[in-house]
Amino acid sequence: MRWSLILLTAGALGLAGCAVFRHTDPPQVTLVGIEPSASEGFEMRVQLKLRIQNPNDAPIVYDGVYVQLDVQNKSLASGVSHQSGTVPAFGEALVNVPVEVSYMGIAGEAMGLLGGKSFDKVSYDMRGKLSSATSGTVSFKSQGELDVGDLMTGGK
């Protein structure tokens, strides 16, 4: 009797462990636009428009977003938002995240571009996370290119 109780408990814990450690693929996050926002002092605020695609069979429920944006391998902007939402299973959602950009960072990047680099496109690396008090944190990484002419017009 005691051994059957031990086996039953071990089996239940094993199944619970599988549910907790279930493998999920990270979301695919793409920067689809940058829109100006209210600014003050020596920093500029913009809204990053992100398209989040969920390649999993379970929705991603979040109540906080963090994003860090590097342009031409230099840290340019970061931001957080306490917004909440759901990215449906095998679905997508658009999310706007306010970020702060230092005017000094913009000036330095502009000087680098004027120093002989191409004006057409700039490369970016983005990383961040979607957080939830109930389901944990889902991290993401992304990279791509942006047309310089589209940077402040809402983009692609």
C-alpha positions in Angstrom: 0.0 0.0 0.0 2.8 2.4 0.9 4.7 1.7 -2.3 1.7 2.3 -4.4 1.2 5.7 -2.7 4.8 6.6 -3.3 4.6 5.5 -7.0 1.3 7.5 -7.4 2.9 10.6 -5.9 6.0 10.3 -8.0 3.9 9.9 -11.1 1.8 12.9 -10.3 5.0 15.0 -9.6 6.5 13.8 -12.9 3.5 14.9 -14.9 3.4 18.2 -13.1 7.1 18.7 -13.9 6.4 18.0 -17.6 3.8 20.8 -17.6 6.1 23.2 -15.8 9.1 22.5 -18.0 7.2 22.3 -21.3 9.3 23.3 -24.2 8.2 26.5 -26.0 9.8 28.3 -28.9 10.6 32.0 -28.3 8.3 34.5 -30.0 9.4 36.1 -33.2 9.5 39.9 -32.6 9.9 42.3 -35.5 10.4 46.1 -35.3 7.8 47.5 -37.7 7.9 51.2 -36.9 9.1 54.0 -34.8 6.7 56.9 -33.9 7.6 60.2 -32.1 6.3 60.8 -28.6 6.4 63.6 -26.1 10.0 64.4 -25.1 11.8 66.5 -22.5 15.3 67.6 -21.6 18.1 65.7 -23.2 16.2 62.6 -24.1 13.8 61.9 -26.8 10.9 59.5 -26.3 9.5 57.4 -29.2 7.1 54.4 -29.5 8.5 51.2 -30.9 5.9 49.3 -32.8 6.6 45.6 -32.4 4.9 42.7 -34.2 5.0 39.7 -31.9 4.3 36.2 -33.5 3.7 33.3 -31.3 4.8 29.9 -32.8 3.4 27.9 -30.0 0.2 26.0 -29.3 -0.5 28.0 -26.1 -1.2 31.8 -25.9 1.4 34.1 -24.4 -0.3 36.2 -21.7 1.8 39.2 -20.5 1.5 42.1 -18.1 4.8 43.8 -18.7 7.2 44.4 -21.6 10.9 45.3 -21.7 12.9 46.1 -24.8 16.5 47.2 -25.6 17.3 48.4 -29.1 20.9 48.6 -30.5 21.5 50.3 -33.8 24.8 49.7 -35.7 26.0 47.7 -32.7 25.5 50.6 -30.2 22.9 50.9 -27.5 20.3 53.5 -28.7 17.1 53.0 -26.7 15.4 51.0 -24.0 12.0 51.0 -22.4 9.5 49.3 -20.3 5.7 49.2 -20.3 3.2 47.8 -17.8 0.7 47.1 -20.5 -1.0 43.7 -20.6 -2.3 41.6 -23.4 -2.3 38.2 -25.1 -0.5 36.9 -28.1 -2.8 34.0 -29.3 -1.5 30.5 -30.0 -0.1 30.5 -33.5 -1.1 34.1 -33.8 0.3 37.6 -33.6 -0.2 41.0 -32.0 1.0 44.5 -32.4 2.5 46.1 -29.3 3.7 49.7 -28.8 6.5 50.2 -26.2 7.7 53.7 -25.2 11.4 54.0 -25.1 13.9 56.7 -24.2 16.6 57.7 -26.6 19.5 60.0 -25.6 20.0 63.0 -27.9 23.8 62.3 -27.4 23.3 58.8 -28.6 21.5 60.1 -31.7 24.2 62.7 -32.3 26.9 60.1 -32.1 25.1 57.7 -34.4 24.5 60.5 -36.9 28.2 61.4 -36.9 29.0 57.8 -37.5 26.7 57.7 -40.5 28.2 61.0 -41.8 31.6 59.4 -41.5 31.2 57.4 -44.7 28.6 54.7 -43.7 25.6 54.2 -45.9 22.5 56.4 -45.4 20.1 53.9 -46.9 19.8 51.3 -44.1 20.9 50.7 -40.6 21.1 47.4 -38.8 19.5 46.8 -35.5 19.6 44.2 -32.7 16.7 44.0 -30.3 16.2 42.0 -27.2 13.6 42.0 -24.5 11.0 40.1 -22.6 7.3 39.7 -22.0 6.6 39.1 -18.3 3.7 37.7 -16.4 3.2 37.2 -12.7 1.3 34.0 -13.4 3.2 32.4 -16.4 6.7 33.7 -16.0 9.0 35.5 -18.5 9.3 34.9 -22.2 12.5 36.4 -23.7 13.1 37.3 -27.3 15.9 38.5 -29.6 15.6 39.9 -33.1 17.7 41.6 -35.7 17.2 43.3 -39.0 17.6 46.5 -41.1 15.6 49.7 -41.1 15.4 52.2 -43.9 16.8 55.5 -42.5 14.1 57.5 -44.3 11.3 55.5 -42.5 12.8 55.7 -39.0 10.5 58.5 -37.7 7.5 58.0 -40.0 6.1 54.8 -38.6 8.2 52.5 -40.8 7.3 49.7 -43.0 
